[in-house]
Every structure is written in C-alpha cells, then in structure tokens.
C-alpha cells in the first residue's frame, strides 16, 4: 500500500478538514505530519460544526486510527482543551489517537516569544497566529527543544526549567505582560493529561501499518505557498507544508507516497501579511469575503480575498507532484455574472510569465486575467451530470491550464455537499 497525501495548494484555509472527513472512510489511518495549533480544520456534518487544531481530521470516524506525527509541534494546553471539547460527541479518542514521542512540545514561553518577536517587527510583522509555532520550531532546529517523549523522563521538570530559563533571558529585553505561575500551572496539568494517551514511536507505527496493508492518508496543515522553503519567504510558516514534509514528518520513505490530493479554492484567500497578486481591494473582494464567510477558523481574522491565481497553482502542483485536484467553495462564486482567472503575471520589466518569481515579495506583479461567464445559480443537491454548463466550462478551463484532473467539487461546508467527478484528463 501507499501513503496518500492531502494538502492545500494556496495560502491555507482551502478546506482540508472537510475533505479529510469526506475521504476518511476510505482510510484506516489519518496522520498529521506538520504544523501545530495554528491550523484550523473545520468539519461540518449532521448539524455539527467543529474546528480541529492539532488532532487529525479523521477523529470523528470511529474505525480510523489518527496519528499526530513527529513533524507536528504540539501544545499540551491546546491539546487538553481540544480533547475536552470532543467529549460531548462520545468518541473513544484514547483508543484511536496516537501521538509521536518525537513531536516537539510548545511550552508557554514559546507563545510569549512569538508575541515579543512579532511586536518587535512593527510594520514588518509576519502575521503570526501567536501560538508559539515559530519559536518552537526554532528550538527544534537549535537542538534545545523538548519532545513529547521527554514528559516520561524523571528529569522532565529540570529540562523544562532549563528551556524556559533560556526564554526568560530573551524576554527580559521585551515588554510582554504575563503571569508565569498561572501559565506554568496550566502547562504542567496539561502535560499530566497528555501522559494518559498513547505515546508511540510513530515512525515504526506507521510503517507497520503500511506493512499490514492499511490505507493511510497524510493530512497537511496551512498551504503550499506558506512552505518554509518554497513559500513567499519570509511571510511563511515554520515547517515544510509540501508532500516532502509528509516523508520527514511521519518517517515514510518517498517510494511509499501514492496519490497526492491538491486542495484549492475556486478563488484565492490569504490571512496575515505577504504578497497576494490577485487580491481585490474593492467591493468584489468584500462580496467574496461575505459570501464565503472568510474569517480565520483559528484567529477569527478577516481573510484577504481575490480571484484564482493559476501561476501559483501550477507552482504548487509542480513541487507537490499533485495527481488529483479538489476544488472547494465553487458555490461562493455563484454570486458573480463574470469570473476572472489570473493566467499570467506581468513583472516590473514588462515580462509576461506564468512562473513564480524569486522576488515575489518585492516584485510588483500585475495579474493578467482571462474572463469567464459565471453560472449565477445555487449549487445545491447536484450530481455530476447536473453541474451548470458555465461551471463545467470553468472546470474544463482549469483542468486544461493545470493539466491535472479535478475529481471533486465542494458546493458547501457540509460533508454531503460534495460532487465526485470521474478523471477525464
């Protein structure tokens, strides 16, 4: 068997939570391979709406094993809160959730450092979620971080103090208000709570599942254009959000990667700072935001909105090896009589290109648009054969440009509002 990978192709918020939930019945295992509580994967079904931040999105499927992989940074306090919020659904979470001992721990001072660093940047701030993600990855790379397996050690308390003392030495140069006694108490209580779960050597666990023939889905967080190496640096997250991150974030060899599902919205959004070539600063952008309810599931911040961007999508498809495309929020575009598609970029020197320039942050990019007719009708209770002609033309246009089949269309937030399409490329 292979490990299939599901990830976002834009700047995050593509709708990964819904799709993992839709696809989960096909898989024995769902595994998160990077990111942390900065992720917000929204699931809606049977009148329930729930946002998951660190727990894999297969948790609502009782027969699915869920793994938090070594590439994830885990905040025990957020984890405890998430588990407590799941209690009302009567899920056997402890039976189906496995946490890598090699996952890095977010300690409370990581969140304080995040606030301090972002505040110090002033107008040049990244737009961090202030969840401590960046500082925890910094400690991981700096070889001084704590890992989940460390909480089982007799000297965990001294390791924790040693790390936080390093952080306090940095924080004394920043004006950040906090009550350490309360933060420490909440953290240590959450660590004790975490000990009650299955802490495993996840690389052995997942490879044993492969050997047994289990079907496995690797679930990404954020989006490909926020990848630490390939995103719009420095306005990126602190991990590898691309397919290669599934290998390092789970301990899976590249030869075991199978299908790569690339999720994208029928338009574009971004939260926080950074380049956004097709951003709409007008009434159309406001209409997109309102119709799509474009507010961050983790932060609540209004998302920047714009037309779909094919050069960036082609870039993401290339670096991820995408085999199937899944288009989200097609229903949101139903309000427009005409829809624009950015097919190329015009750069400072007048050059027309469909490639992402290295200086994407500082380069003045003017989008070159094609205009298509909108479908202007609601997309409710549709089968593949009932897709409006104009939407079908939009899909075919994108497939021809991107050269990858679009095999799923989402027409609403609920798991039932999904059209499966046959591959036709």
PyMOL commands that set and color helices and strands:
alter all, ss='L'
color gray80, all
select helices_A, chain A and resi 16-26+76-89+93-96+108-124+133-141+148-152+156-171+180-194+202-211+224-226+243-250+254-256+283-292+310-320+330-335+384-386+389-402
alter helices_A, ss='H'
color red, helices_A
select strands_A, chain A and resi 3-8+29-32+41-45+48-52+65-68+73-75+97-100+104-106+198-200+216-219+257-265+268-270+304-306+308-309+324-328+338-346+352-353+366-373+406-410+418-420
alter strands_A, ss='S'
color yellow, strands_A
deselect
rebuild
show_as cartoon
